[in-house]
Amino acid sequence: MRGRLLEILERTGYEQTSMGSLATEVGMSVRTLHRYFPAKADIVWGGIEVSVDALTAELRDTDDSRPTVDAIADAVASVFARNVEDLTIMRARLRLIALTPELRTNRSTTFEGWRHAIIRFVSSRRGEATDSLVAVAGGTAIHTTIMEALSWWALRSDLADPSGCITDALRGLTMLNAAAHR
């Protein structure tokens, strides 16, 4: 059902589509639709909550000898490799998030869960508190890079696998300091 709802939201536009019109198109009452999705944003952001636990487990199991950014790229790639969500649905979800200011500003708990997992990993690798400046700034920068790579993949890429875009973006982030005068 989520795939059909995302398809409708993409076709008609997130802001222009009401829960009532969605319910009508999928043949159910608004009340029933609200039981599944309390808010319209839940259609887009919901259903990916287990990915926070998967990311946390992957980060916990990374090889300590791997550089931090590479370890995070590997962990994210592993999460996506075992993702059960159809890539078409993932692309539609991410396209809606990328193109809808309301969805980008009202981030889900899953979005924040990923950010916090990455911050905890960075702080652990550095031996610092999770509220240290470098852990928070570095973890947030890495998380933002991942989200922007996913948006880029959803909007511009014909690649089947978003992991390659994430890995390229994260590696590019680490190379920015070395590319001072290009």
Contacts in CASP RR format, 6 or more apart in sequence:
PFRMAT RR
TARGET T0000
AUTHOR 0000-0000-0000
METHOD contacts of the structure
MODEL  1
MRGRLLEILERTGYEQTSMGSLATEVGMSVRTLHRYFPAKADIVWGGIEV
SVDALTAELRDTDDSRPTVDAIADAVASVFARNVEDLTIMRARLRLIALT
PELRTNRSTTFEGWRHAIIRFVSSRRGEATDSLVAVAGGTAIHTTIMEAL
SWWALRSDLADPSGCITDALRGLTMLNAAAHR
1 26 0 8 1.000
1 36 0 8 1.000
2 43 0 8 1.000
2 47 0 8 1.000
2 89 0 8 1.000
3 89 0 8 1.000
3 92 0 8 1.000
4 25 0 8 1.000
4 26 0 8 1.000
5 22 0 8 1.000
5 26 0 8 1.000
5 37 0 8 1.000
5 43 0 8 1.000
6 43 0 8 1.000
6 44 0 8 1.000
6 89 0 8 1.000
6 92 0 8 1.000
6 93 0 8 1.000
6 96 0 8 1.000
7 92 0 8 1.000
8 17 0 8 1.000
8 21 0 8 1.000
8 22 0 8 1.000
8 25 0 8 1.000
8 26 0 8 1.000
9 17 0 8 1.000
9 22 0 8 1.000
9 40 0 8 1.000
9 43 0 8 1.000
9 44 0 8 1.000
9 96 0 8 1.000
10 92 0 8 1.000
10 95 0 8 1.000
10 96 0 8 1.000
12 21 0 8 1.000
14 40 0 8 1.000
14 44 0 8 1.000
14 96 0 8 1.000
14 99 0 8 1.000
14 100 0 8 1.000
14 102 0 8 1.000
14 103 0 8 1.000
15 100 0 8 1.000
15 102 0 8 1.000
17 40 0 8 1.000
19 30 0 8 1.000
19 33 0 8 1.000
19 34 0 8 1.000
19 37 0 8 1.000
19 40 0 8 1.000
20 30 0 8 1.000
20 33 0 8 1.000
22 33 0 8 1.000
22 40 0 8 1.000
22 43 0 8 1.000
23 29 0 8 1.000
23 30 0 8 1.000
23 32 0 8 1.000
23 33 0 8 1.000
26 33 0 8 1.000
37 43 0 8 1.000
37 46 0 8 1.000
41 102 0 8 1.000
41 103 0 8 1.000
41 106 0 8 1.000
41 108 0 8 1.000
44 93 0 8 1.000
44 96 0 8 1.000
44 97 0 8 1.000
44 100 0 8 1.000
44 103 0 8 1.000
45 97 0 8 1.000
45 103 0 8 1.000
45 107 0 8 1.000
45 108 0 8 1.000
45 110 0 8 1.000
45 111 0 8 1.000
46 108 0 8 1.000
46 110 0 8 1.000
47 110 0 8 1.000
48 85 0 8 1.000
48 93 0 8 1.000
48 108 0 8 1.000
48 110 0 8 1.000
49 109 0 8 1.000
49 110 0 8 1.000
51 79 0 8 1.000
51 83 0 8 1.000
51 110 0 8 1.000
51 114 0 8 1.000
52 110 0 8 1.000
52 113 0 8 1.000
52 114 0 8 1.000
52 117 0 8 1.000
54 78 0 8 1.000
54 79 0 8 1.000
54 82 0 8 1.000
55 75 0 8 1.000
55 76 0 8 1.000
55 79 0 8 1.000
55 114 0 8 1.000
55 117 0 8 1.000
55 118 0 8 1.000
56 117 0 8 1.000
56 120 0 8 1.000
58 74 0 8 1.000
58 75 0 8 1.000
58 76 0 8 1.000
58 78 0 8 1.000
58 79 0 8 1.000
59 71 0 8 1.000
59 72 0 8 1.000
59 75 0 8 1.000
59 117 0 8 1.000
59 118 0 8 1.000
59 120 0 8 1.000
59 121 0 8 1.000
62 71 0 8 1.000
62 74 0 8 1.000
62 75 0 8 1.000
63 71 0 8 1.000
66 74 0 8 1.000
67 174 0 8 1.000
68 121 0 8 1.000
68 122 0 8 1.000
68 125 0 8 1.000
69 142 0 8 1.000
69 170 0 8 1.000
69 171 0 8 1.000
69 173 0 8 1.000
69 174 0 8 1.000
70 170 0 8 1.000
70 171 0 8 1.000
71 121 0 8 1.000
71 125 0 8 1.000
72 118 0 8 1.000
72 121 0 8 1.000
72 142 0 8 1.000
72 170 0 8 1.000
73 166 0 8 1.000
73 167 0 8 1.000
73 170 0 8 1.000
73 171 0 8 1.000
76 146 0 8 1.000
76 163 0 8 1.000
76 166 0 8 1.000
77 163 0 8 1.000
77 164 0 8 1.000
77 166 0 8 1.000
77 167 0 8 1.000
80 161 0 8 1.000
80 162 0 8 1.000
80 163 0 8 1.000
80 166 0 8 1.000
81 163 0 8 1.000
83 90 0 8 1.000
87 160 0 8 1.000
87 161 0 8 1.000
87 162 0 8 1.000
90 154 0 8 1.000
90 162 0 8 1.000
91 153 0 8 1.000
91 154 0 8 1.000
92 154 0 8 1.000
93 154 0 8 1.000
94 150 0 8 1.000
94 151 0 8 1.000
94 153 0 8 1.000
94 154 0 8 1.000
94 162 0 8 1.000
95 154 0 8 1.000
95 155 0 8 1.000
96 103 0 8 1.000
97 103 0 8 1.000
97 104 0 8 1.000
97 151 0 8 1.000
97 154 0 8 1.000
98 104 0 8 1.000
98 151 0 8 1.000
98 154 0 8 1.000
98 155 0 8 1.000
99 155 0 8 1.000
111 147 0 8 1.000
114 143 0 8 1.000
114 146 0 8 1.000
115 139 0 8 1.000
115 140 0 8 1.000
115 143 0 8 1.000
118 139 0 8 1.000
118 140 0 8 1.000
118 142 0 8 1.000
118 143 0 8 1.000
118 146 0 8 1.000
119 130 0 8 1.000
119 135 0 8 1.000
119 136 0 8 1.000
119 138 0 8 1.000
119 139 0 8 1.000
119 140 0 8 1.000
119 143 0 8 1.000
120 130 0 8 1.000
121 139 0 8 1.000
122 134 0 8 1.000
122 135 0 8 1.000
122 138 0 8 1.000
122 139 0 8 1.000
122 142 0 8 1.000
123 129 0 8 1.000
123 130 0 8 1.000
123 132 0 8 1.000
123 135 0 8 1.000
126 132 0 8 1.000
126 134 0 8 1.000
126 135 0 8 1.000
128 134 0 8 1.000
128 135 0 8 1.000
129 135 0 8 1.000
130 136 0 8 1.000
141 173 0 8 1.000
142 170 0 8 1.000
142 173 0 8 1.000
145 166 0 8 1.000
145 169 0 8 1.000
145 170 0 8 1.000
145 173 0 8 1.000
146 166 0 8 1.000
146 169 0 8 1.000
146 170 0 8 1.000
148 169 0 8 1.000
149 162 0 8 1.000
149 165 0 8 1.000
149 166 0 8 1.000
149 168 0 8 1.000
149 169 0 8 1.000
149 170 0 8 1.000
150 162 0 8 1.000
150 165 0 8 1.000
150 166 0 8 1.000
152 165 0 8 1.000
152 169 0 8 1.000
153 159 0 8 1.000
153 162 0 8 1.000
153 165 0 8 1.000
153 166 0 8 1.000
154 162 0 8 1.000
157 165 0 8 1.000
159 165 0 8 1.000
END
